[in-house]
Amino acid sequence: MTHRLGRRKFLLYGTAALGSSILLKACNDGNVAETDAATPGAGGGVDPIKVGILHSLSGTMAISEQSVVDAEQLAIEEINNAGGVLGKKIQAVVEDGASDWPTFAETARKLIDRDKVATVFGCWTSASRKAVLPVFESSGHMLWYPVQYEGQECSKNIFYTGAAPNQQIEPAVDWLLENKGQQFFLVGSDYVFPRTANTIIKAQLEAKGGQTVGEDYIPLGGTEVTAIITKIQAALPDGGVIFNTLNGDSNVAFFKQMQGAGLTPDKYPTMSVSIAEEEVRAIGTEYLKGHYAAWNYFQSVNTPENQKFVEAFKAKYGQNRVTNDPMEAAYLMVYLWKQAVEQAGTADDIEAVRTAAVGQTFQAPGGLVTLQNNHHLSKTVRIGEVGDDGMFNIVSETPAPVDPIPWNQFVADTKGYSCNWSDPTKGGKYRM
């Protein structure tokens, strides 16, 4: 009962926000939603270009993914208001992956086979991405994926607009070693991203003189964290670094019990890679103040493009809303797809769009991004500390965008490998 009540409270804000941005329409299966920004037949009777939006609108990941849907719909609305793509409006078919990986796979197949979408914007967890990957590869279709991840993958059918490990996890570890301590306790949700991320972190710490003093996991969505808190206290009695790869509403229980047990950020600084402004708001600033997160974008980034993005988002969804890194990555990937379609001169020829996408640049809210031939973005890396207002004070920032490295160079099995989809002799994994 505790878990269900906690989740209900945690999801309340995101559910209310989503209702303002999606117009649900009944279909034969009762499972399709379309954006209110794209009316079929708009634009002089020209058929719209259908795109799929596939994220968790229910379940443990809804608190994070609902806002990503909002950001994608904002981009679609802006593009439609500016004339659309190739003279056509974009029509989004929105589906709920329900925080269930088989559902993601089934729904991805529906979007491709039944809805005939030109592309799909979707997923959050690596488990959901791994679940849909065979669908996109077998169909030769295209997924745009907006969230930082663990790397160790480079698919021709996916464009990864979040951070690779060398654009988030690795810089965060370096910063912590330099500024916060040498002893690390690793805590995460029990699925592919946290486990692979922690494999990278352990290898990096070993290479750089740090020490992993403990590692523990709880099921995704689990709230029983007392045992982990006890292990942290035993392994780090005098304080130390906690590297957090928990996802979803498990973070509510974790940070509340951390504070209750006296594990405060002055002695136990926690670096998170899946907590952003939206999660801070939902968990409570009082539990996260003084802790850290590593991302490529924060709402506090001072650029004209970000000011415009934040103002537009708040104007559409409410002045109390916040923006975050996955939302920015979701927003910009719609624009990158638009540019690729316009360069290719078609939305229907997926191979032509895929080819045209490589090399696209965009002045995003977080700075200039470039889509590289490994289907990942060059991006600025930032580390932020949670302040009194729930925003992140940026404490570290790279002077220029960092090129992505999908195959990790600290892990023995992938050291020396790279990816290049513009060269048919190299492809998704080749030895440099």
Sequence and secondary structure as in RCSB ss.txt:
>XXXX:A:sequence
MTHRLGRRKFLLYGTAALGSSILLKACNDGNVAETDAATPGAGGGVDPIKVGILHSLSGTMAISEQSVVDAEQLA
IEEINNAGGVLGKKIQAVVEDGASDWPTFAETARKLIDRDKVATVFGCWTSASRKAVLPVFESSGHMLWYPVQYE
GQECSKNIFYTGAAPNQQIEPAVDWLLENKGQQFFLVGSDYVFPRTANTIIKAQLEAKGGQTVGEDYIPLGGTEV
TAIITKIQAALPDGGVIFNTLNGDSNVAFFKQMQGAGLTPDKYPTMSVSIAEEEVRAIGTEYLKGHYAAWNYFQS
VNTPENQKFVEAFKAKYGQNRVTNDPMEAAYLMVYLWKQAVEQAGTADDIEAVRTAAVGQTFQAPGGLVTLQNNH
HLSKTVRIGEVGDDGMFNIVSETPAPVDPIPWNQFVADTKGYSCNWSDPTKGGKYRM
>XXXX:A:secstr
 HHHHHHHHHHHHHHHHHHTTEEE   TTS  EEETT  TTTTTT   EEEEEEE SSSTTHHHHHHHHHHHHHH
HHHHHHTT BTTB EEEEEEE TT HHHHHHHHHHHHHTS  S EEE  SHHHHHHHHHHHHHHT  EEE S   
     TTEEE S  GGGTHHHHHHHHHHHT SEEEEEEESSHHHHHHHHHHHHHHHHHT EEEEEEEE TT    
HHHHHHHHHH TT  EEEEE  TTHHHHHHHHHHHTT  TTTS EEESS  HHHHHHH HHHHTT EEEES  TT
   HHHHHHHHHHHHHH TT    HHHHHHHHHHHHHHHHHHHHT SS HHHHHHHHTT EEEETTEEEEE TTS
BEEB  EEEEE TTS EEEEEE SS B   SS SSSTTTTTEEEETTSTTTEEEEE 
